[in-house]
Amino acid sequence: MNNTAFVRVTLSAIRENLSVVRALCKNSRIMATVKANAYGHGLLEVANALESSDGFAVARLHEALDLRRAGIEHRILLLGTLLDEAALATCSRFNIDVTAHDSISVTRIASQATRMPLRVWLKLDSGMHRVGLPPRAFVEADHLLSANTGVIELVHMTHFSSAGDMTTDAMDRQLQCFAECHATNPRAHTSLANSAALIARPETRGDWVRPGIMLYGDNPLGFTEGLTLKPAMRLSARVIAIRDLATGESVGYNSLWTSERPSRIATIGAGYADGYPRHAGNGTPAWLNGHFGSVAGRVSMDSIGVDITDCGPVNVGDEAVLWGPELPASKVADHASTISYALFTAVTQRVTREYRA
Ligand SMILES: *Cc1c(COP(=O)(O)O)cnc(C)c1O
């Protein structure tokens, strides 16, 4: 164990978080979102742990193929991406659900389905303006695809732009838009909700829900009464040096932190090259032996300085938790002007990974 930075993933936490989704959405099937290497938690490890999910959503074809090659037989949904004819033939062959999200993909999918069947998620742009068909084109595409006998399942899908606040007018307008478009072919299945929506707006649960971040233990709404999620990832790093500074001494590049009292500083062996956010400023918490220290000075490539003056005894070799069950990633993210999703997906290859069942 020569490394100093570790990611430990507790798979039982992810399974328990799936049970939380199941309990909330008793009448929906669950498409567990495992794109981006399962939000940095490990695609195959997570998919195997989530055996009882009804399917897995990914963002790239190679992620879908990695799941199939590993013997995963669940439904797999490829979210909106570029799909040429060869990619669509591969989706038919490997039984991968595809997303029709613009006129080009609708045409190509319709023609592929006449050669070999496909399950199709038709995406409505109900207001996010990222991917998806505007209402009129959506309804036309629905007519085309629902008349195609090679389309063996059709799901009407949309995605919400509100992050966190689920009570906005924009959210209501998106729901209304979806309801009107879906009403033109109510036999199609429905899928609207990501984590935030399925937690806060029961009416979005539909036939399929697509939770991502909550499976990994972060509630995108911050806090919800009666909802307990377990953080699955712990990023920790060893203390590689300790020094005592007098008042007025600085730490790190550009001297961005200066002691206002005699201080003890631990140098922790993880930096931005491990995926710790470079923009985590002075005061970002780090957990050491039951106490919270705080980042002091600029995050370096390989290390960070942490003020441990109030942390009690700390020794070289001790492990600091940078985020995990002891310290929510969302809290660290707040200090770095980012979100937990970005922290999880940014952990680099250099970090040692361990899995606990
Ligand atoms: C990533 C993604 C999700 C999951 O979102 P969370 O906020 O992580 O729950 C659901 N649907 C689509 C289309 C996505 O791109």
The ligand as an ORCA input file, in Angstrom:
! r2SCAN-3c Opt
* xyz 0 1
  C     -28.054     11.639    -15.880
  C     -29.487     11.502    -16.211
  C     -30.419     11.029    -15.250
  C     -30.061     10.815    -13.784
  O     -30.071     12.065    -13.114
  P     -29.799     12.210    -11.531
  O     -29.929     13.661    -11.266
  O     -28.407     11.724    -11.316
  O     -30.804     11.374    -10.846
  C     -31.710     10.788    -15.669
  N     -32.092     11.037    -16.959
  C     -31.244     11.532    -17.890
  C     -31.735     11.795    -19.266
  C     -29.926     11.797    -17.537
  O     -29.094     12.308    -18.465
*
